[in-house]
């Protein structure tokens, strides 16, 4: 795939270079199996050899990422929950039920921040953005989290291609090694956060139980649970003086 992209971009320059990089990034956002990071690095390589401007290529990379991610997000908004549950069409090959279930679990664990984290997880990136759209996430929140991540990744990868232009293969290898470190750090932080939240939940539960046990206040006032219903007492009738006169005794 790297060789294909190198041949595709290698002879481009100026507007054609920008348009090709932008188009590749949009396709990546839609789930086409092309390496987004390699495309950005090759864009930086074009800037290194003078076929493009470095600042403009960084801007094109950023805009291409947001455009592709927005399209898959809007596809999720429009198609709702149909894709990923019934396997039909192109998107169903990208948003598989297994991937969707995994992403929904990540949303439950990390909330909307998973949109930013997914930028560095190529295997679930398109599925995450599709799921965010189908779940009704506000577009401005999505573009905020996604934009923050793209603002970190796009200029960096373009700079790698520009800086290592004379030894591009070496730069790509260093980038891949760096990605492994990033993935490891993300996984470790996620695990620590999960264990910490689980520990806090246990501590809160234990503290609440201790408070309920020690406090003279009714348990339902502390926990918010409905009070136990008291059995109703039947009225007691007694007969008073006079012919067949009865009244209820309190």
ROSE-4610 file (N, C-alpha, C; in Angstrom, 1 decimal, always signed):
// ROSE-4610
residu = [X/X/X/X/X/X/X/X/X/X/X/X/X/X/X/X/X/X/X/X/X/X/X/X/X/X/X/X/X/X/X/X/X/X/X/X/X/X/X/X/X/X/X/X/X/X/X/X/X/X/X/X/X/X/X/X/X/X/X/X/X/X/X/X/X/X/X/X/X/X/X/X/X/X/X/X/X/X/X/X/X/X/X/X/X/X/X/X/X/X/X/X/X/X/X/X/X/X/X/X/X/X/X/X/X/X/X/X/X/X/X/X/X/X/X/X/X/X/X/X/X/X/X/X/X/X/X/X/X/X/X/X/X/X/X/X/X/X/X/X/X/X/X/X/X/X/X/X/X/X/X/X/X/X/X/X/X/X/X/X/X/X/X/X/X/X/X/X/X/X/X/X/X/X/X/X/X/X/X/X/X/X/X/X/X/X/X/X/X/X/X/X/X/X/X/X/X/X/X/X/X/X/X/X/X/X/X/X/X/X/X/X/X/X/X/X/X/X/X/X/X/X/X/X/X/X/X/X/X/X/X/X/X/X/X/X/X/X/X/X/X/X/X/X/X/X/X/X/X/X/X/X/X/X/X/X/X/X/X/X/X/X/X/X/X/X/X/X/X/X/X/X/X/X/X/X/X/X/X/X/X/X/X/X/X/X/X/X/X/X/X/X/X/X/X/X/X/X/X/X/X/X/X/X/X/X/X/X/X/X/X/X/X/X/X/X/X/X/X/X/X/X/X/X/X/X/X/X/X/X/X/X/X/X/X/X/X/X/X/X/X/X/X/X/X/X/X/X/X/X/X/X/X/X/X/X/X/X/X/X/X/X/X/X/X/X/X/X/X/X/X/X/X/X/X/X/X/X/X/X/X/X/X/X/X/X/X/X/X/X/X/X/X/X/X/X/X/X/X/X/X/X/X/X/X/X/X/X/X/X/X/X/X/X/X/X/X/X/X/X/X/X/X/X/X/X/X/X/X/X/X/X/X/X/X/X/X/X/X/X/X/X/X/X/X/X/X/X/X/X/X/X/X/X/X/X/X/X/X/X/X/X/X/X/X/X/X/X/X/X/X/X/X/X/X/X/X/X/X/X/X/X/X/X/X/X/X/X/X/X/X/X/X/X/X/X/X/X/X/X/X/X/X/X/X/X/X/X/X/X/X/X/X/X/X/X/X/X/X/X/X/X/X/X/X/X/X/X/X/X/X/X/X/X/X/X/X/X/X/X/X/X/X/X/X/X/X/X/X/X/X/X/X/X/X/X/X/X/X/X/X/X/X/X/X/X/X/X/X/X/X/X/X/X/X/X/X/X/X/X/X/X/X/X/X/X/X/X/X/X/X/X/X/X/X/X/X/X/X/X/X/X/X/X/X/X/X/X/X/X/X/X/X/X/X/X/X/X/X/X/X/X/X/X/X/X/X/X/X/X/X/X/X/X/X/X/X/X/X/X/X/X/X/X/X/X/X/X/X/X/X/X/X/X/X/X/X/X/X/X/X/X/X/X/X/X/X/X/X/X/X/X/X/X/X/X/X/X/X/X/X/X/X/X/X/X/X/X/X/X/X/X/X/X/X/X/X/X/X/X/X/X/X/X/X/X/X/X/X/X/X/X/X/X/X/X/X/X/X/X/X/X/X/X/X/X/X/X/X/X/X/X/X/X/X/X/X/X/X/X/X/X/X/X/X/X/X/X/X/X]
num = [1/1/1/2/2/2/3/3/3/4/4/4/5/5/5/6/6/6/7/7/7/8/8/8/9/9/9/10/10/10/11/11/11/12/12/12/13/13/13/14/14/14/15/15/15/16/16/16/17/17/17/18/18/18/19/19/19/20/20/20/21/21/21/22/22/22/23/23/23/24/24/24/25/25/25/26/26/26/27/27/27/28/28/28/29/29/29/30/30/30/31/31/31/32/32/32/33/33/33/34/34/34/35/35/35/36/36/36/37/37/37/38/38/38/39/39/39/40/40/40/41/41/41/42/42/42/43/43/43/44/44/44/45/45/45/46/46/46/47/47/47/48/48/48/49/49/49/50/50/50/51/51/51/52/52/52/53/53/53/54/54/54/55/55/55/56/56/56/57/57/57/58/58/58/59/59/59/60/60/60/61/61/61/62/62/62/63/63/63/64/64/64/65/65/65/66/66/66/67/67/67/68/68/68/69/69/69/70/70/70/71/71/71/72/72/72/73/73/73/74/74/74/75/75/75/76/76/76/77/77/77/78/78/78/79/79/79/80/80/80/81/81/81/82/82/82/83/83/83/84/84/84/85/85/85/86/86/86/87/87/87/88/88/88/89/89/89/90/90/90/91/91/91/92/92/92/93/93/93/94/94/94/95/95/95/96/96/96/97/97/97/98/98/98/99/99/99/100/100/100/101/101/101/102/102/102/103/103/103/104/104/104/105/105/105/106/106/106/107/107/107/108/108/108/109/109/109/110/110/110/111/111/111/112/112/112/113/113/113/114/114/114/115/115/115/116/116/116/117/117/117/118/118/118/119/119/119/120/120/120/121/121/121/122/122/122/123/123/123/124/124/124/125/125/125/126/126/126/127/127/127/128/128/128/129/129/129/130/130/130/131/131/131/132/132/132/133/133/133/134/134/134/135/135/135/136/136/136/137/137/137/138/138/138/139/139/139/140/140/140/141/141/141/142/142/142/143/143/143/144/144/144/145/145/145/146/146/146/147/147/147/148/148/148/149/149/149/150/150/150/151/151/151/152/152/152/153/153/153/154/154/154/155/155/155/156/156/156/157/157/157/158/158/158/159/159/159/160/160/160/161/161/161/162/162/162/163/163/163/164/164/164/165/165/165/166/166/166/167/167/167/168/168/168/169/169/169/170/170/170/171/171/171/172/172/172/173/173/173/174/174/174/175/175/175/176/176/176/177/177/177/178/178/178/179/179/179/180/180/180/181/181/181/182/182/182/183/183/183/184/184/184/185/185/185/186/186/186/187/187/187/188/188/188/189/189/189/190/190/190/191/191/191/192/192/192/193/193/193/194/194/194/195/195/195/196/196/196/197/197/197/198/198/198/199/199/199/200/200/200/201/201/201/202/202/202/203/203/203/204/204/204/205/205/205/206/206/206/207/207/207/208/208/208/209/209/209/210/210/210/211/211/211/212/212/212/213/213/213/214/214/214/215/215/215/216/216/216/217/217/217/218/218/218/219/219/219/220/220/220/221/221/221/222/222/222/223/223/223/224/224/224/225/225/225/226/226/226/227/227/227/228/228/228/229/229/229/230/230/230/231/231/231/232/232/232/233/233/233/234/234/234/235/235/235/236/236/236/237/237/237/238/238/238/239/239/239/240/240/240/241/241/241/242/242/242/243/243/243/244/244/244/245/245/245/246/246/246/247/247/247/248/248/248/249/249/249/250/250/250]
x = [+0.8/+0.0/+0.9/+2.0/+2.9/+3.4/+3.8/+4.3/+3.2/+2.0/+0.9/+0.8/+0.7/+0.6/+1.8/+3.0/+4.2/+4.1/+3.7/+3.6/+2.5/+1.4/+0.3/+0.7/+1.4/+1.7/+3.1/+3.9/+5.3/+5.5/+4.7/+4.9/+4.0/+3.2/+2.3/+3.0/+2.5/+3.0/+1.9/+2.1/+1.1/-0.3/-1.3/-2.7/-3.0/-2.4/-2.7/-2.2/-1.1/-0.6/-1.6/-2.0/-2.9/-4.3/-4.8/-6.1/-6.0/-4.8/-4.7/-4.6/-3.8/-3.7/-5.0/-5.8/-7.1/-8.0/-8.1/-8.9/-8.6/-7.4/-7.0/-7.4/-7.3/-7.7/-9.2/-10.0/-11.4/-11.8/-11.1/-11.4/-11.1/-10.0/-9.6/-10.7/-11.2/-12.3/-13.5/-13.8/-15.0/-14.7/-13.5/-13.3/-12.5/-12.1/-11.3/-10.0/-9.5/-8.3/-7.0/-6.8/-5.6/-5.0/-3.7/-3.0/-3.0/-3.7/-3.8/-2.5/-1.8/-0.5/+0.5/+0.6/+1.5/+1.2/-0.1/-0.5/+0.0/-0.2/+0.3/+1.8/+2.5/+4.0/+4.4/+3.8/+4.1/+3.8/+2.8/+2.5/+3.6/+4.2/+5.4/+6.6/+6.7/+7.8/+7.7/+6.5/+6.3/+6.8/+6.5/+6.9/+8.5/+9.1/+10.5/+11.2/+10.6/+11.3/+10.8/+10.0/+9.6/+8.4/+7.7/+6.5/+5.3/+5.4/+4.2/+4.8/+3.9/+4.3/+4.0/+4.9/+4.8/+3.6/+3.4/+2.2/+0.9/+0.9/-0.4/-0.7/+0.4/+0.1/-0.4/+0.1/-0.4/-1.8/-2.2/-3.6/-4.5/-4.0/-4.7/-4.9/-3.9/-4.0/-5.1/-5.0/-6.0/-7.4/-7.6/-9.0/-9.4/-8.6/-9.0/-9.4/-8.7/-9.1/-10.5/-10.7/-12.0/-13.2/-12.9/-13.9/-14.3/-13.3/-13.6/-14.3/-13.9/-14.5/-15.9/-16.2/-17.5/-18.5/-18.0/-18.8/-19.3/-18.4/-18.8/-19.7/-19.4/-20.3/-21.7/-21.8/-23.2/-23.9/-23.1/-23.7/-24.3/-23.6/-24.2/-25.4/-25.4/-26.6/-27.8/-27.5/-28.6/-29.2/-28.2/-28.6/-29.0/-28.7/-29.1/-28.5/-29.3/-28.8/-28.9/-29.2/-29.4/-28.0/-27.0/-25.7/-25.0/-24.3/-23.6/-24.5/-25.8/-26.7/-27.2/-27.4/-27.8/-26.8/-26.0/-24.8/-25.2/-25.4/-25.7/-25.0/-24.5/-23.9/-22.4/-21.8/-20.4/-20.1/-20.9/-20.7/-20.8/-21.6/-21.7/-20.4/-19.6/-18.3/-17.3/-17.5/-16.7/-17.1/-18.5/-19.1/-19.7/-18.9/-19.4/-20.0/-20.9/-21.6/-20.5/-19.5/-18.4/-17.7/-17.3/-16.7/-17.6/-18.9/-19.8/-20.0/-20.2/-20.3/-19.1/-17.9/-16.7/-16.7/-17.1/-17.1/-18.1/-19.3/-20.3/-19.9/-19.1/-18.5/-17.5/-16.7/-15.8/-16.5/-17.6/-18.4/-18.9/-19.4/-19.9/-18.8/-17.6/-16.5/-15.8/-15.6/-14.9/-15.8/-17.0/-17.8/-17.4/-17.7/-17.4/-16.0/-15.1/-13.7/-13.1/-13.9/-13.4/-13.3/-14.0/-13.8/-12.4/-11.8/-10.4/-9.4/-9.7/-8.8/-8.8/-10.0/-10.1/-9.2/-8.9/-8.0/-6.6/-6.2/-5.0/-5.2/-6.4/-6.7/-7.3/-6.5/-7.0/-8.0/-8.0/-8.9/-10.3/-10.6/-12.0/-12.3/-11.5/-11.7/-13.0/-13.2/-14.5/-15.7/-15.6/-16.7/-17.1/-16.1/-16.3/-17.1/-16.7/-17.3/-18.7/-18.9/-20.2/-21.2/-20.7/-21.5/-21.8/-20.8/-21.1/-22.2/-22.3/-23.4/-24.7/-24.7/-26.0/-26.5/-25.6/-26.0/-26.6/-26.5/-27.1/-26.2/-24.9/-23.9/-23.9/-23.9/-23.9/-22.7/-22.9/-21.8/-20.7/-21.1/-20.1/-19.2/-19.8/-18.9/-18.0/-18.6/-17.8/-16.6/-16.9/-15.8/-14.8/-15.2/-14.3/-13.3/-13.8/-12.9/-12.0/-12.7/-11.9/-10.9/-11.3/-10.4/-9.2/-9.4/-8.2/-7.2/-7.8/-6.9/-6.2/-6.9/-6.4/-5.3/-5.5/-4.6/-3.2/-3.3/-2.0/-1.4/-2.2/-1.7/-1.3/-2.1/-1.9/-0.6/-0.4/+0.9/+2.1/+1.9/+3.1/+3.5/+2.6/+3.0/+3.5/+2.9/+3.4/+4.8/+5.1/+6.4/+7.4/+7.0/+7.9/+8.3/+7.4/+7.7/+8.6/+8.4/+9.3/+10.7/+10.8/+12.1/+12.9/+12.3/+13.0/+12.9/+12.7/+12.5/+13.6/+14.8/+16.0/+16.2/+15.5/+15.5/+14.1/+13.2/+11.8/+11.4/+12.0/+11.8/+12.2/+13.3/+13.7/+12.7/+12.2/+11.2/+9.9/+9.5/+8.2/+8.4/+9.6/+9.8/+9.8/+10.4/+10.4/+9.0/+8.2/+6.8/+6.0/+6.2/+5.5/+5.9/+7.2/+7.6/+7.0/+6.9/+6.2/+4.8/+4.1/+2.7/+2.5/+3.4/+3.3/+3.4/+4.2/+4.4/+3.1/+2.5/+1.3/+0.2/+0.0/-1.0/-0.9/+0.4/+0.6/+0.2/+0.6/+0.2/-1.3/-2.0/-3.4/-4.1/-3.6/-4.2/-3.9/-2.7/-2.4/-3.2/-3.4/-4.2/-5.6/-6.1/-7.5/-7.7/-6.8/-6.9/-6.9/-5.9/-5.8/-7.1/-7.7/-8.9/-10.1/-10.1/-11.2/-11.1/-9.9/-9.7/-10.0/-9.6/-9.8/-11.3/-12.0/-13.5/-14.2/-13.7/-14.3/-14.1/-12.8/-12.5/-13.3/-13.5/-14.3/-15.7/-16.3/-17.6/-17.8/-16.8/-16.8/-16.7/-15.8/-15.7/-17.0/-17.6/-18.8/-19.9/-20.0/-21.0/-20.8/-19.5/-19.2/-19.5/-19.2/-19.5/-21.0/-21.7/-23.2/-23.8/-23.3/-23.9/-23.5/-22.3/-21.9/-22.8/-23.1/-23.9/-25.3/-25.8/-27.2/-27.3/-26.2/-26.2/-26.1/-25.2/-24.9/-25.9/-26.6/-27.5/-28.8/-29.4/-30.8/-31.8/-31.4/-32.3/-32.8/-34.0/-34.6/-33.7/-33.6/-32.7/-33.1/-34.5/-34.9/-34.5/-34.3/-33.9/-32.4/-31.6/-30.2/-30.0/-30.7/-30.5/-31.3/-32.4/-33.4/-34.4/-34.3/-35.2/-36.6/-37.6/-39.0/-39.2/-39.8/-40.0/-40.9/-40.7/-41.5/-42.9/-43.9/-45.3/-45.7/-46.4/-46.8/-48.2/-48.4/-49.7/-50.8/-51.9/-53.0/-53.8/-54.3/-55.1/-56.5/-57.2/-58.7/-59.4/-60.4/-61.2/-61.9/-62.0/-62.6/-64.0/-65.0/-66.4/-66.8/-67.4/-68.0/-69.4/-70.2/-71.6/-71.8/-72.5/-72.8/-74.3/-74.6/-76.0/-77.0/-78.1/-79.1/-79.3/-80.4/-80.7/-79.8/-79.0/-78.2/-77.5/-76.8/-75.9/-74.5/-73.7/-72.3/-71.4/-70.3/-69.3/-67.9/-67.1/-65.7/-64.9/-64.2/-63.2/-61.9/-61.3/-60.0/-58.9]
y = [-1.2/+0.0/+1.3/+1.2/+2.3/+2.6/+1.5/+1.7/+2.3/+1.8/+2.4/+3.9/+4.3/+5.7/+6.5/+5.9/+6.6/+6.8/+5.8/+6.0/+7.0/+7.0/+7.9/+9.3/+9.6/+11.0/+11.4/+10.5/+10.9/+11.9/+11.9/+12.8/+14.0/+14.2/+15.3/+16.5/+17.7/+18.9/+20.0/+21.0/+22.1/+21.6/+22.2/+21.9/+20.5/+19.7/+18.3/+17.5/+17.9/+17.3/+17.5/+18.8/+19.1/+18.3/+18.3/+17.7/+16.1/+15.5/+14.1/+13.7/+14.4/+14.2/+14.3/+15.4/+15.7/+14.5/+14.1/+13.0/+11.7/+11.4/+10.2/+10.2/+11.4/+11.5/+11.4/+11.9/+11.8/+10.3/+9.6/+8.2/+7.4/+7.8/+7.1/+7.3/+8.6/+8.8/+8.0/+7.7/+6.8/+5.4/+5.0/+3.6/+2.8/+3.5/+2.9/+2.5/+1.2/+0.7/+1.3/+2.6/+3.3/+3.9/+3.8/+4.3/+5.9/+6.4/+7.9/+8.5/+7.9/+8.5/+8.5/+7.4/+7.4/+8.4/+8.7/+9.7/+11.1/+11.4/+12.6/+12.8/+11.7/+11.7/+12.0/+11.3/+11.5/+13.0/+13.6/+15.0/+15.8/+15.5/+16.2/+16.0/+14.8/+14.5/+15.4/+15.6/+16.5/+17.9/+18.3/+19.6/+19.7/+18.6/+18.5/+18.7/+18.1/+18.2/+19.4/+20.3/+21.5/+21.4/+20.3/+20.2/+20.7/+21.1/+21.7/+22.6/+23.4/+24.2/+23.5/+23.5/+22.8/+23.3/+24.6/+25.1/+24.7/+24.9/+24.6/+23.1/+22.2/+20.8/+20.4/+21.1/+20.8/+21.2/+22.3/+22.7/+21.8/+21.3/+20.4/+19.1/+18.6/+17.4/+17.5/+18.6/+18.9/+18.9/+19.7/+19.8/+18.5/+17.7/+16.4/+15.4/+15.4/+14.5/+14.9/+16.2/+16.6/+16.4/+16.5/+16.3/+14.8/+13.9/+12.5/+12.0/+12.5/+12.1/+12.7/+13.9/+14.5/+13.7/+13.2/+12.4/+11.1/+10.4/+9.2/+9.4/+10.5/+10.9/+11.2/+12.0/+12.3/+11.1/+10.1/+8.9/+8.1/+8.2/+7.5/+8.2/+9.6/+10.4/+10.0/+9.9/+9.6/+8.2/+7.2/+5.8/+5.3/+6.0/+5.5/+4.2/+3.3/+2.0/+0.9/+1.2/+0.2/-0.6/+0.2/-0.4/-0.9/-2.0/-2.6/-3.6/-3.6/-4.6/-5.6/-5.1/-5.9/-5.8/-6.8/-6.7/-6.6/-5.3/-5.1/-3.8/-3.7/-2.5/-2.4/-1.3/-1.0/-0.7/+0.2/+0.6/-0.6/-1.6/-2.7/-3.5/-3.4/-4.1/-3.4/-2.1/-1.3/-1.3/-1.1/-1.0/-2.4/-3.3/-4.7/-4.7/-5.7/-5.8/-6.0/-6.7/-6.9/-5.6/-4.8/-3.6/-2.6/-2.6/-1.6/-1.9/-3.2/-3.6/-3.1/-3.3/-2.9/-1.4/-0.6/+0.8/+1.3/+0.7/+1.1/+0.9/-0.2/-0.4/+0.7/+1.1/+2.2/+3.5/+3.8/+5.0/+4.9/+3.7/+3.6/+3.8/+3.4/+3.5/+4.9/+5.5/+6.8/+8.0/+7.7/+8.8/+9.4/+10.7/+11.3/+11.5/+11.4/+11.5/+10.4/+9.3/+8.3/+8.7/+9.8/+10.4/+10.8/+11.5/+11.9/+10.7/+9.8/+8.6/+7.8/+7.7/+6.9/+7.4/+8.7/+9.2/+8.4/+7.9/+7.1/+5.6/+5.2/+3.8/+3.4/+3.2/+3.1/+1.9/+0.9/-0.2/+0.1/+1.1/+1.4/+2.8/+3.5/+5.0/+5.3/+4.7/+4.9/+4.4/+3.3/+2.8/+3.7/+4.3/+5.2/+6.4/+7.0/+8.2/+7.9/+6.8/+6.4/+6.2/+5.5/+5.3/+6.6/+7.5/+8.8/+9.5/+9.5/+10.1/+9.4/+8.1/+7.3/+7.4/+7.7/+7.9/+9.3/+10.2/+11.5/+12.5/+12.2/+13.2/+14.5/+15.6/+16.9/+17.1/+17.6/+17.7/+18.6/+19.7/+20.6/+19.9/+19.0/+18.3/+17.3/+16.6/+15.7/+16.4/+17.5/+18.2/+18.8/+19.2/+19.7/+18.6/+17.4/+16.4/+15.9/+15.7/+15.2/+16.2/+17.5/+18.6/+18.7/+18.5/+18.5/+17.4/+16.2/+15.1/+15.3/+15.8/+16.0/+17.1/+18.1/+19.2/+18.7/+17.6/+17.0/+16.1/+15.3/+14.3/+14.8/+15.6/+16.0/+16.8/+17.9/+18.6/+17.8/+16.9/+16.1/+15.1/+14.4/+13.5/+14.2/+15.3/+16.1/+16.5/+17.0/+17.4/+16.2/+15.0/+13.8/+13.6/+13.7/+13.5/+14.6/+15.8/+16.9/+16.8/+16.4/+16.4/+15.2/+14.0/+12.8/+12.6/+13.7/+13.6/+12.8/+13.0/+12.4/+10.9/+10.5/+9.1/+8.8/+8.7/+8.6/+7.2/+6.2/+4.8/+4.8/+5.5/+5.5/+6.3/+7.4/+8.2/+7.4/+6.7/+5.9/+4.8/+4.2/+3.2/+3.8/+5.0/+5.6/+6.0/+6.4/+6.8/+5.5/+4.4/+3.2/+2.8/+2.9/+2.6/+3.6/+4.8/+5.8/+5.5/+5.0/+4.7/+3.5/+2.6/+1.5/+2.0/+2.9/+3.5/+4.3/+5.0/+5.8/+4.8/+3.7/+2.7/+2.1/+1.8/+1.2/+2.2/+3.5/+4.5/+4.6/+4.7/+4.8/+3.7/+2.5/+1.3/+1.3/+1.7/+1.7/+2.8/+3.9/+5.0/+4.5/+3.9/+3.4/+2.4/+1.5/+0.4/+1.0/+2.0/+2.6/+3.4/+4.1/+4.9/+3.9/+2.8/+1.8/+1.3/+0.9/+0.3/+1.4/+2.6/+3.7/+4.0/+4.0/+4.3/+3.1/+1.9/+0.8/+0.8/+1.2/+1.3/+2.3/+3.5/+4.6/+4.1/+3.4/+2.9/+2.0/+1.1/+0.2/+1.0/+2.0/+2.8/+3.6/+4.1/+4.9/+3.9/+2.7/+1.8/+1.4/+1.2/+0.8/+1.9/+3.2/+4.3/+4.5/+4.3/+4.5/+3.5/+2.2/+1.2/+1.4/+1.9/+2.3/+3.4/+4.4/+5.5/+5.1/+4.2/+3.7/+2.9/+2.1/+1.3/+2.1/+3.1/+3.9/+5.0/+5.5/+6.7/+6.3/+7.1/+6.8/+7.3/+8.0/+8.5/+7.3/+7.3/+6.2/+6.0/+4.7/+4.3/+4.9/+5.0/+5.5/+7.0/+7.8/+9.1/+9.2/+8.3/+8.3/+7.7/+6.7/+6.0/+6.5/+7.2/+7.6/+6.6/+5.4/+4.3/+4.6/+4.0/+4.3/+3.6/+4.3/+3.7/+2.5/+1.6/+0.4/+0.7/+0.1/+0.4/-0.3/+0.5/+0.0/-0.7/-1.8/-2.6/-1.7/-1.7/-0.9/-1.6/-0.9/-1.5/-1.3/-2.4/-2.4/-1.5/-0.8/+0.0/-0.9/-0.4/-1.1/-0.5/-1.2/-0.7/-1.1/-0.1/-0.4/+0.1/-0.5/-0.1/+0.8/+1.9/+2.9/+2.7/+3.6/+3.5/+3.9/+3.3/+3.6/+2.4/+2.4/+1.2/+1.2/+0.1/-0.2/+1.0/+1.7/+2.9/+2.4/+2.5/+2.0/+3.2/+3.3/+4.3/+3.7/+4.3/+3.8/+4.3/+3.4/+3.9/+4.1/+5.3/+5.6/+4.7]
z = [+0.0/+0.0/+0.0/+0.7/+0.7/-0.7/-1.4/-2.7/-3.7/-3.5/-4.3/-4.1/-2.9/-2.6/-3.1/-2.9/-3.4/-4.9/-5.6/-7.1/-7.5/-6.7/-7.0/-6.7/-5.6/-5.3/-5.8/-6.1/-6.4/-7.5/-8.5/-9.7/-9.6/-8.6/-8.5/-7.9/-8.2/-7.7/-7.7/-6.8/-6.8/-6.5/-7.2/-6.9/-7.0/-7.9/-8.1/-6.9/-6.3/-5.1/-3.9/-3.8/-2.7/-2.8/-4.1/-4.3/-4.1/-4.5/-4.4/-2.9/-2.1/-0.7/+0.0/-0.4/+0.2/-0.1/-1.4/-1.8/-1.1/-0.9/-0.2/+1.3/+1.9/+3.3/+3.5/+2.5/+2.6/+2.5/+1.5/+1.4/+2.6/+3.3/+4.5/+5.6/+5.7/+6.6/+6.4/+5.1/+4.8/+5.0/+5.4/+5.7/+4.6/+3.5/+2.5/+3.1/+2.9/+3.6/+3.0/+3.2/+2.9/+4.1/+4.3/+5.5/+5.5/+6.4/+6.5/+6.8/+7.8/+8.2/+7.1/+6.3/+5.2/+4.2/+3.9/+3.0/+3.4/+4.7/+5.3/+5.2/+5.5/+5.4/+3.9/+3.0/+1.6/+1.2/+1.7/+1.5/+2.0/+3.1/+3.6/+2.8/+2.2/+1.3/+0.0/-0.5/-1.6/-1.3/-0.1/+0.4/+0.5/+0.9/+1.0/-0.3/-1.4/-2.7/-3.5/-2.8/-3.5/-4.4/-4.3/-5.2/-4.5/-3.2/-2.5/-1.4/-0.8/+0.3/+1.6/+2.6/+3.8/+4.6/+4.9/+5.6/+4.9/+3.6/+2.9/+3.0/+2.9/+2.9/+4.3/+5.4/+6.7/+6.8/+6.3/+6.3/+5.5/+4.3/+3.5/+4.2/+4.9/+5.7/+6.8/+7.5/+8.6/+8.0/+6.9/+6.3/+5.7/+5.1/+4.5/+5.6/+6.7/+7.8/+8.3/+8.6/+9.1/+8.1/+6.8/+5.8/+5.7/+5.7/+5.7/+6.9/+8.1/+9.3/+9.4/+8.9/+9.0/+8.1/+6.9/+6.0/+6.7/+7.3/+8.0/+9.2/+9.9/+11.0/+10.5/+9.4/+8.9/+8.3/+7.8/+7.3/+8.5/+9.6/+10.8/+11.3/+11.2/+11.6/+10.7/+9.4/+8.5/+8.5/+8.6/+8.5/+9.9/+10.9/+12.3/+12.6/+13.2/+13.7/+12.7/+11.4/+10.4/+10.1/+9.9/+9.5/+10.8/+10.7/+11.8/+12.6/+12.2/+12.8/+11.7/+10.5/+9.4/+8.3/+8.0/+7.1/+5.6/+5.1/+3.7/+3.3/+2.1/+1.5/+1.9/+1.3/+1.6/+3.0/+3.6/+5.0/+6.0/+5.6/+6.5/+6.5/+5.5/+5.5/+6.3/+6.5/+7.4/+8.8/+9.0/+10.3/+10.6/+11.0/+11.3/+12.6/+12.9/+14.2/+15.3/+15.1/+16.1/+16.5/+15.4/+15.7/+16.3/+15.9/+16.5/+18.0/+18.3/+19.7/+20.5/+20.0/+20.7/+20.9/+19.9/+20.0/+21.0/+20.9/+21.9/+23.3/+23.5/+24.8/+25.2/+24.2/+24.5/+24.8/+24.1/+24.4/+25.8/+26.2/+27.6/+28.6/+28.3/+29.3/+29.3/+28.1/+28.0/+27.7/+27.2/+26.8/+25.5/+25.3/+24.0/+23.7/+24.8/+24.6/+23.6/+23.5/+22.6/+21.2/+20.8/+19.4/+19.2/+20.2/+20.1/+20.2/+21.1/+21.2/+19.9/+19.2/+18.0/+16.9/+16.9/+15.9/+15.8/+17.0/+17.0/+17.1/+16.7/+16.7/+15.3/+14.3/+12.9/+12.8/+13.5/+13.3/+13.6/+14.5/+14.9/+14.6/+13.8/+13.6/+12.9/+11.7/+11.0/+11.7/+12.4/+13.1/+14.3/+14.9/+16.1/+15.6/+14.5/+14.0/+13.5/+12.9/+12.4/+13.6/+14.6/+15.8/+16.5/+16.6/+17.2/+16.5/+15.2/+14.4/+14.7/+14.7/+14.8/+16.3/+17.2/+18.6/+18.9/+17.9/+18.1/+18.8/+18.7/+19.3/+18.5/+19.2/+18.5/+17.6/+16.4/+15.5/+16.0/+16.7/+17.2/+18.2/+19.0/+20.0/+19.2/+18.2/+17.5/+16.8/+16.1/+15.4/+16.3/+17.6/+18.6/+19.0/+19.4/+19.8/+18.6/+17.4/+16.3/+15.8/+15.9/+15.4/+16.3/+17.6/+18.5/+18.2/+17.9/+17.6/+16.2/+15.2/+13.9/+14.0/+14.9/+15.0/+15.5/+16.2/+16.7/+15.6/+15.0/+14.1/+12.7/+12.1/+10.7/+10.5/+11.3/+11.1/+11.4/+12.4/+12.8/+11.7/+11.1/+10.1/+8.8/+8.5/+7.4/+7.7/+8.9/+9.3/+9.2/+9.6/+9.5/+8.1/+7.1/+5.7/+5.2/+5.7/+5.3/+5.9/+7.1/+7.9/+7.4/+7.1/+6.7/+5.2/+4.5/+3.0/+2.3/+2.7/+2.1/+2.5/+3.5/+4.0/+4.5/+3.5/+3.8/+4.5/+4.0/+4.6/+6.1/+6.4/+7.8/+8.7/+8.1/+8.8/+9.1/+8.1/+8.2/+9.3/+9.3/+10.3/+11.7/+11.9/+13.2/+13.6/+12.6/+12.9/+13.4/+12.7/+13.2/+14.6/+14.9/+16.3/+17.3/+16.9/+17.8/+17.9/+16.9/+17.0/+18.0/+18.0/+18.9/+20.4/+20.6/+21.9/+22.3/+21.4/+21.6/+21.9/+21.1/+21.4/+22.8/+23.2/+24.5/+25.6/+25.4/+26.4/+26.6/+25.4/+25.4/+26.1/+25.8/+26.4/+27.9/+28.4/+29.8/+30.5/+29.9/+30.5/+30.6/+29.6/+29.6/+30.7/+30.9/+31.9/+33.3/+33.5/+34.8/+35.1/+34.1/+34.4/+34.7/+34.0/+34.2/+35.7/+36.1/+37.4/+38.5/+38.2/+39.2/+39.4/+38.3/+38.4/+39.1/+38.8/+39.4/+40.9/+41.3/+42.7/+43.4/+42.8/+43.4/+43.6/+42.6/+42.7/+43.9/+44.2/+45.3/+46.6/+46.7/+47.9/+48.2/+47.1/+47.4/+47.9/+47.3/+47.8/+49.2/+49.6/+51.0/+51.9/+51.5/+52.4/+52.6/+51.5/+51.6/+52.5/+52.4/+53.3/+54.7/+55.0/+56.4/+56.9/+56.1/+56.5/+56.8/+56.0/+56.2/+57.5/+57.8/+59.0/+60.2/+60.2/+61.4/+61.7/+60.7/+60.9/+61.4/+62.4/+62.8/+61.8/+60.8/+59.8/+59.0/+58.5/+57.7/+56.5/+56.2/+55.1/+53.8/+53.6/+52.3/+52.1/+53.2/+53.1/+52.6/+53.0/+52.6/+51.2/+50.9/+49.6/+48.5/+48.9/+47.8/+47.4/+48.1/+47.8/+48.3/+47.8/+48.2/+49.6/+50.5/+51.9/+51.8/+52.7/+52.8/+53.1/+52.4/+52.7/+54.0/+54.9/+56.1/+55.9/+56.6/+56.4/+57.0/+56.2/+56.6/+57.7/+58.7/+59.8/+59.5/+59.8/+59.5/+60.5/+60.2/+61.1/+62.1/+63.4/+64.4/+64.7/+64.7/+64.9/+66.3/+67.0/+68.3/+68.3/+69.1/+69.2/+70.4/+70.1/+71.2/+71.6/+72.5/+73.0/+72.0/+72.0/+71.0/+70.1/+69.5/+68.6/+67.4/+67.3/+66.1/+65.6/+66.6/+66.2/+66.4/+65.3/+65.4/+64.8/+65.4/+64.9/+64.9/+64.1/+63.9/+65.1/+65.7/+66.8/+66.2/+66.5/+66.0/+66.6]
